[in-house]
Amino acid sequence: MSAEWAGPLLDHLWQSTWFAGACALLALALRRYEARLRTTLWAAVIVKFLVPWTALIAVGNAMNLWSRAE
């Protein structure tokens, strides 16, 4: 494992793990609601594991979403 990308990989893993834990607690709290809601939560967890947050930020910056139109 290269030291260059080991740090970002470990950051992504612990952030995704905490996000999954929070979604699991939320799914438990919402178990009386319809299954579609809990399925959406788990889909968000899967996307979080597959797509690092920094990649989403890079895409947003590339699309210039955060700049003000003048």
C-alpha positions as CSV (number, residue, x, y, z in Angstrom):
1,M,0.0,0.0,0.0
2,S,1.4,3.3,-1.0
3,A,1.7,5.9,1.8
4,E,0.4,8.5,-0.7
5,W,-3.1,7.2,-0.8
6,A,-3.2,5.2,2.5
7,G,-4.3,8.2,4.5
8,P,-7.2,9.2,2.3
9,L,-8.3,5.5,2.0
10,L,-8.3,5.1,5.8
11,D,-10.2,8.4,6.2
12,H,-12.8,7.2,3.7
13,L,-13.2,3.9,5.6
14,W,-13.7,5.3,9.0
15,Q,-16.1,8.1,7.8
16,S,-18.1,5.5,5.9
17,T,-18.2,3.2,8.9
18,W,-19.5,6.0,11.2
19,F,-22.1,6.9,8.5
20,A,-23.3,3.3,8.3
21,G,-23.6,3.1,12.0
22,A,-25.6,6.3,12.2
23,C,-27.9,5.0,9.4
24,A,-28.3,1.7,11.2
25,L,-29.5,3.5,14.3
26,L,-31.8,5.6,12.3
27,A,-33.2,2.6,10.5
28,L,-33.9,1.0,13.9
29,A,-35.7,4.1,15.0
30,L,-37.7,4.2,11.9
31,R,-38.6,0.5,11.8
32,R,-42.3,1.3,12.2
33,Y,-42.3,3.3,8.9
34,E,-42.5,1.7,5.5
35,A,-39.6,-0.3,4.2
36,R,-38.9,2.0,1.3
37,L,-37.5,4.6,3.8
38,R,-35.1,2.2,5.3
39,T,-34.1,0.9,1.9
40,T,-33.3,4.4,0.9
41,L,-31.1,4.8,4.0
42,W,-29.2,1.6,3.1
43,A,-28.8,2.8,-0.5
44,A,-27.2,6.0,0.8
45,V,-24.8,3.9,2.9
46,I,-23.8,1.9,-0.2
47,V,-23.2,5.0,-2.2
48,K,-21.1,6.5,0.6
49,F,-18.9,3.4,0.7
50,L,-18.5,3.3,-3.1
51,V,-18.0,7.1,-3.7
52,P,-15.6,9.0,-1.5
53,W,-16.9,12.4,-0.3
54,T,-13.8,14.0,-1.8
55,A,-14.8,12.7,-5.2
56,L,-18.2,14.2,-4.9
57,I,-16.7,17.5,-3.9
58,A,-14.4,17.4,-6.9
59,V,-17.3,16.7,-9.3
60,G,-19.2,19.7,-7.7
61,N,-16.2,21.9,-8.2
62,A,-15.7,20.8,-11.7
63,M,-19.4,21.6,-12.5
64,N,-18.9,25.0,-10.9
65,L,-22.0,24.5,-8.7
66,W,-20.8,26.6,-5.8
67,S,-19.7,29.8,-7.7
68,R,-22.1,32.7,-7.9
69,A,-23.5,33.7,-11.2
70,E,-22.6,37.4,-11.9
